[in-house]
Amino acid sequence: MSKLQWAKIDLEKHERRIVSVVATSSIASIGIADGKNLPVIFIDTTNRPDIKNAIHNHLFVESGDVSTAWVRVDTKDNDNIQLLIELKKPSECKFVINFEIYKHGGSVDLIMNNGGCYLQSAEDGTKVSQSINAPRILVEVISPKILNEWDKIYQLGITRMFIRKKIKPKKAADMAESFIKLMKKMNFRMK
């Protein structure tokens, strides 16, 4: 069961817990999450063998216990958003996934709107097609109270990406809006 929070975390306290996203993909399966398209987040577990072990340990149980919270290391940072994950059963570990909005905004949007994601160690592969049987866990992430705020953060993050590419602010905002609409069209459900 996930617990919704929008919290600011102390970077120094959690810095060693931050893991980066190596790659993303998505999977939609009949009978799982009502057939919703859920992102697969391939995380760097090189320095965190406890995370890799926790994911592998889920192979031996029917379900686990996890808490999640969307957090902001810096509320003025419109280029990143973080997801705090606390695995409680069958193995315990706590970590923060850092999502770069210009790279992973589409995946974050799917998590926010579809209520979850799969987590997989990048050491076990970085493409679903090449690691279909690799250990991964399904994590429920409930986010309805922050969706409106997320939409603004997403728009601003993508707009800033275009501005950094030397596009004028008004045109960058229009391009970001079109880009986000296109990304949202990839949200589908298997029936």
C-alpha positions as CSV (number, residue, x, y, z in Angstrom):
1,M,0.0,0.0,0.0
2,S,1.4,3.4,-0.9
3,K,1.2,6.5,1.2
4,L,0.8,9.8,-0.6
5,Q,3.1,12.6,0.4
6,W,4.6,15.7,-1.2
7,A,7.5,16.4,1.0
8,K,10.8,18.3,0.9
9,I,13.7,16.1,2.0
10,D,17.1,17.1,3.4
11,L,19.6,16.5,0.6
12,E,22.5,15.8,3.0
13,K,20.5,13.2,4.9
14,H,19.3,11.4,1.7
15,E,22.1,12.1,-0.8
16,R,23.7,8.6,-0.3
17,R,20.2,7.2,-1.0
18,I,19.7,8.9,-4.3
19,V,19.8,6.5,-7.3
20,S,19.7,7.6,-10.9
21,V,17.6,6.3,-13.8
22,V,19.6,4.6,-16.4
23,A,16.8,3.9,-18.9
24,T,13.0,3.7,-19.0
25,S,10.4,1.7,-21.0
26,S,6.9,0.6,-20.4
27,I,4.7,-2.5,-20.2
28,A,1.0,-3.0,-20.3
29,S,-0.4,-6.4,-19.4
30,I,-3.9,-7.7,-19.2
31,G,-4.7,-8.5,-15.6
32,I,-2.0,-6.2,-14.1
33,A,-2.9,-2.7,-13.0
34,D,-6.2,-3.0,-15.0
35,G,-4.1,-3.2,-18.2
36,K,-2.6,0.3,-17.7
37,N,0.6,1.2,-19.4
38,L,3.2,1.3,-16.6
39,P,6.8,2.5,-16.9
40,V,9.7,0.2,-16.2
41,I,12.4,2.2,-14.4
42,F,15.9,0.8,-14.8
43,I,17.8,2.1,-11.9
44,D,21.6,2.2,-11.2
45,T,22.2,-0.2,-8.3
46,T,25.9,-0.4,-8.8
47,N,26.6,1.2,-5.4
48,R,23.4,-0.1,-3.8
49,P,23.4,-4.0,-3.8
50,D,20.7,-3.8,-1.1
51,I,18.2,-2.5,-3.7
52,K,19.2,-5.2,-6.3
53,N,18.8,-7.8,-3.6
54,A,15.4,-6.5,-2.5
55,I,14.2,-6.6,-6.1
56,H,15.5,-10.2,-6.4
57,N,14.0,-11.2,-3.1
58,H,10.5,-10.3,-4.5
59,L,10.8,-13.3,-6.8
60,F,10.1,-15.6,-3.8
61,V,7.0,-13.9,-2.4
62,E,3.5,-13.2,-3.8
63,S,3.5,-9.6,-2.7
64,G,5.5,-7.2,-0.6
65,D,5.0,-4.0,1.3
66,V,6.2,-0.6,0.1
67,S,5.6,3.1,0.9
68,T,6.2,5.8,-1.6
69,A,6.3,9.6,-1.6
70,W,7.0,12.2,-4.2
71,V,9.6,14.6,-2.8
72,R,11.4,17.7,-3.9
73,V,15.1,18.0,-2.9
74,D,14.8,21.7,-4.0
75,T,11.3,23.1,-4.6
76,K,12.9,25.7,-7.0
77,D,14.5,23.0,-9.1
78,N,12.2,22.6,-12.1
79,D,14.6,20.1,-13.8
80,N,14.3,17.2,-11.3
81,I,11.7,15.4,-9.2
82,Q,12.3,12.6,-6.8
83,L,10.4,9.5,-5.7
84,L,11.1,8.2,-2.2
85,I,10.7,4.4,-2.0
86,E,10.7,2.4,1.2
87,L,10.6,-1.3,0.7
88,K,9.5,-3.0,3.9
89,K,8.8,-6.7,2.9
90,P,10.3,-9.1,2.1
91,S,13.5,-7.1,2.3
92,E,14.0,-3.6,3.8
93,C,15.7,-0.8,2.0
94,K,15.0,2.9,1.4
95,F,16.1,5.0,-1.6
96,V,15.3,8.0,-3.6
97,I,15.0,7.8,-7.4
98,N,16.0,11.1,-9.2
99,F,14.0,11.8,-12.4
100,E,15.4,14.4,-14.8
101,I,12.2,15.9,-16.2
102,Y,13.5,16.6,-19.7
103,K,14.6,12.9,-20.0
104,H,12.0,11.1,-17.8
105,G,9.0,13.4,-17.7
106,G,6.9,11.0,-19.8
107,S,7.6,8.2,-17.4
108,V,6.9,10.3,-14.4
109,D,3.6,11.4,-16.0
110,L,2.7,7.7,-16.6
111,I,3.5,6.9,-12.9
112,M,1.4,9.9,-11.7
113,N,-1.6,9.1,-13.9
114,N,-1.6,5.3,-13.8
115,G,-0.6,4.7,-10.2
116,G,2.6,2.8,-10.4
117,C,5.7,1.5,-12.1
118,Y,8.0,-1.4,-12.3
119,L,11.5,-1.2,-10.8
120,Q,14.4,-3.1,-12.2
121,S,18.1,-3.0,-11.6
122,A,20.0,-1.8,-14.7
123,E,22.5,-4.5,-14.0
124,D,19.9,-7.0,-15.1
125,G,19.3,-5.2,-18.4
126,T,18.1,-1.8,-19.7
127,K,15.5,-2.9,-22.3
128,V,12.4,-4.9,-21.5
129,S,12.7,-6.8,-24.8
130,Q,16.2,-8.0,-23.8
131,S,15.4,-8.7,-20.1
132,I,11.8,-9.9,-20.2
133,N,12.4,-12.5,-17.5
134,A,14.7,-10.3,-15.3
135,P,13.6,-9.6,-11.7
136,R,11.5,-6.5,-11.4
137,I,8.9,-5.3,-8.9
138,L,5.6,-3.6,-9.3
139,V,5.3,-0.6,-7.1
140,E,2.0,1.3,-6.4
141,V,2.4,5.1,-6.4
142,I,-0.7,7.1,-5.6
143,S,-0.4,10.7,-6.7
144,P,-3.9,12.4,-7.3
145,K,-3.4,15.3,-4.9
146,I,-0.3,16.5,-6.7
147,L,-1.3,16.0,-10.3
148,N,-2.1,19.7,-11.0
149,E,1.2,20.8,-9.5
150,W,3.0,18.1,-11.5
151,D,1.5,19.3,-14.8
152,K,2.9,22.8,-14.1
153,I,6.3,21.3,-13.1
154,Y,6.3,19.1,-16.3
155,Q,5.4,22.1,-18.5
156,L,8.1,24.3,-17.0
157,G,10.8,21.6,-17.1
158,I,10.2,20.9,-20.8
159,T,9.9,24.6,-21.6
160,R,13.3,25.2,-19.9
161,M,14.8,22.3,-22.0
162,F,13.7,24.1,-25.2
163,I,14.9,27.5,-23.9
164,R,18.4,25.9,-23.3
165,K,18.4,24.9,-26.9
166,K,18.1,28.7,-27.8
167,I,14.4,28.7,-28.6
168,K,12.6,31.9,-27.6
169,P,10.5,31.5,-24.4
170,K,7.0,31.9,-26.0
171,K,7.8,29.4,-28.7
172,A,9.5,27.1,-26.2
173,A,6.3,27.1,-24.1
174,D,4.2,26.2,-27.1
175,M,6.6,23.5,-28.2
176,A,6.5,22.1,-24.6
177,E,2.7,22.0,-24.6
178,S,2.7,20.1,-27.9
179,F,5.4,17.7,-26.8
180,I,3.6,16.9,-23.5
181,K,0.3,16.3,-25.4
182,L,2.1,13.9,-27.7
183,M,3.6,12.1,-24.7
184,K,0.2,11.8,-23.0
185,K,-1.1,10.0,-26.1
186,M,1.2,7.1,-25.2
187,N,-0.9,6.4,-22.2
188,F,-3.1,3.5,-23.1
189,R,-4.8,0.5,-21.5
190,M,-4.8,-3.2,-22.6
191,K,-8.2,-4.8,-22.6
